[in-house]
Amino acid sequence: MDAVTGLLTVPATAITIGGTAVALAVALIFWYLKSYTSARRSQSNHLPRVPEVPGVPLLGNLLQLKEKKPYMTFTRWAATYGPIYSIKTGATSMVVVSSNEIAKEALVTRFQSISTRNLSKALKVLTA
């Protein structure tokens, strides 16, 4: 007991150890919840990944598309990677569909919400 105030004093190390234990327990709970939700998310996504065209880390495939005829680049990539592949335009990943039948199925039959999206600035500049 403290003679002046009459209160019991708790050593500072006990408070520090208790606070550290609480912080560690909270961190473990958050880690468990994150791993649980990511495991559930990966189980529901059973589609195969789309092949990705390799590019420059920050610019992606923009340097490969600055030719006078970029459609030739898309044709060459379609021959290499198949009718559906992914490219990076800066920080954005885009899926390219090179087949008429697959594009019709994707835009009209299955996913009508895709056809109403706005173009990114990179594509507006590229297709201007």
PEDA-V227219 format. One record per backbone hydrogen bond with DSSP energy under -1.0 kcal/mol. NH is the residue of the N-H (numbers start at 1). CO is the residue of the C=O. If there is no record, write none. Layout:
NH&CO / NH&CO
This chain:
2&7 / 6&2 / 15&11 / 16&12 / 17&13 / 18&14 / 19&15 / 20&16 / 21&17 / 22&18 / 23&19 / 24&20 / 25&21 / 26&22 / 27&23 / 28&24 / 29&25 / 30&26 / 31&27 / 32&28 / 33&29 / 34&30 / 35&31 / 36&32 / 37&33 / 38&34 / 39&35 / 40&36 / 41&37 / 42&38 / 43&39 / 44&40 / 45&41 / 46&44 / 53&86 / 56&60 / 60&56 / 61&88 / 62&59 / 72&69 / 74&70 / 75&71 / 76&72 / 77&73 / 78&74 / 79&75 / 80&76 / 81&77 / 82&78 / 85&96 / 86&51 / 87&94 / 89&92 / 90&59 / 92&89 / 94&87 / 96&85 / 98&83 / 103&99 / 104&100 / 105&101 / 106&102 / 107&103 / 108&104 / 109&104 / 110&105 / 111&106 / 117&114 / 124&120 / 125&121 / 126&122 / 127&123
